[in-house]
Amino acid sequence: MAELKYNEEGRLLFTKEMRDEGYTILTPQMMPIHFKMLERVFRHEGYNLKIMDKTGPEIAQTGLKYVHNDTCYPALLVIGQFIYTLQSGDYDVNKTALMMTQTGGGCRASNYIFLLRKALKKAGFENIPVISLSIGMEKNPGFKLTVPLVRRGLAGFVYGDLLTLLSNQTKAYEVNKGESMRIVDKWVDRLVDDFNKGESYRFKEIERYADMICKEFSEIKLNNTPKVKVGVVGEIYVKYSSLANNDLVAFLESQDCEVNVPGVLGFAMFKVDNRIEDIKLYGGSRAKFKVCTILFNYLTKLEAILIKYTNKYGFTPPGEYSHIKKLVKPVIGYGSKMGEGWLLTAEMLELAESGYENIVCTQPFGCLPNHINGKGAIRRIKELNPNANIVSIDYDPGAPKVNQENRIKLMLAVGKEELEKSSN
């Protein structure tokens, strides 16, 4: 068994010996399509990554036991899922590590990793190392973000965005139910196999695969029955995680809606763009500015591929970041960038502009960035787009699911009325 080692600050490290011994690295689930690919990308690089699948009310209750109830709801869920999974007996706790992202921004999310270590100690799992998936915030000798790993991971997110967008735009109309998701599953397996052969993550290959994927989805037999179109925005974890938003997408689909959940690539561009703007305004490392600029240009090229091929086959493309950034200018300043920042407002504006005027804004209870950029911007958005039909929904352990769904149904009732008017 690998020897436990600590840094000068007393933090338990994930070591090379742990990696070589095949330690299981647990990480939270957020986006099933994206994370299925991410799991296999990490395994190819020698990390025995496992996406946790424990769900149910026990997760929140476990979180409440080990995290203060005033803590952000995503932290409570993620930490609860970690500890509940460790307590399940499914894994050897002497050969297990945990991994979670850490942005380093002003949002409470930057503190999740410290809250997790505190909770682990309280639960009797202080011998389990925690890996920060971040750029330069914490170092572990057994884990390193290499260029090939980052490129494969970014490609996985691009394909995840593409498959999610295409399946959402076809699922609601498909004649042969389940066809869209069968295509998704087929492409996830194929893409990851090609990642591991050193293919499918270069620009030319991404273009080729995007073309083939869009073409196959365009051949799905669809009916022409109009549907209420609903966009979903919000704090990133609650926006994407079915555990956090009480299976929101599935609920909307059960109400006969077409759902649009903006992809994660735009959020990545937003975060990198913020670093560039900070250096322009306040100064900073030239090397960091250059690296961020290169990364932003790389992400912009990936975005252009998604837009090009979804347009080519008649799908509604993802919003272009530069256009989204312009849209928000009359509403809120670019200095509002904690958490999802102005991007949250911008996504609502872009969704309404592209025909998804019915919008669910998801937010953890007490999330200040969301109250400002989400709930706080709704009136101004409606002034700019009177057809925007927006409902903000708070998520926390004490929020009854039935109340959330009833509020969404009221929003959908307005959407259905408008759909009937436009159809007549």
Number of C-alpha atoms within 10 A of each C-alpha: 8 15 8 14 12 14 10 6 6 8 13 19 23 25 18 14 15 23 20 13 12 15 22 20 22 23 22 21 22 20 18 16 18 24 20 19 24 24 20 22 23 18 14 17 13 13 20 20 23 21 17 16 12 16 16 10 10 14 22 26 17 18 26 19 14 20 23 13 13 10 19 19 26 26 22 27 27 25 28 25 27 23 21 19 18 20 13 9 9 8 14 10 15 13 18 20 22 23 19 18 16 18 17 14 13 12 18 17 19 15 15 21 20 12 18 23 21 15 22 21 13 13 14 10 17 14 17 21 25 24 24 19 17 15 13 9 10 11 16 18 12 15 18 12 11 9 9 13 16 13 15 23 22 20 25 27 22 24 26 25 22 25 25 22 22 24 21 20 19 22 21 23 21 17 14 12 11 11 16 23 17 11 16 20 13 10 16 18 13 12 20 23 17 12 21 16 10 12 15 24 24 15 14 12 12 20 19 14 18 22 18 13 20 21 16 14 20 17 9 17 12 14 12 8 7 15 17 24 24 26 25 23 26 30 20 17 22 23 23 25 19 18 23 24 21 17 13 23 23 13 13 21 15 10 13 15 24 21 27 23 22 22 18 17 20 21 17 15 20 20 20 19 15 16 15 20 14 13 14 11 8 7 11 13 9 10 9 13 19 12 13 19 16 13 16 19 13 15 19 17 12 20 20 14 20 25 17 15 22 22 14 15 16 11 17 16 19 25 20 15 20 11 11 20 17 10 18 21 12 10 18 18 11 14 11 14 19 17 24 21 26 27 26 24 29 27 26 32 24 22 25 24 15 13 15 23 23 26 28 24 24 26 29 24 20 15 19 17 23 27 17 17 25 30 20 14 19 21 14 14 23 15 10 12 14 12 17 23 20 26 19 21 20 18 22 20 19 8 12 11 14 9 11 17 16 11 15 21 15 12 18 24 13 13 25 17 12 13 15 12 9 9 8 5
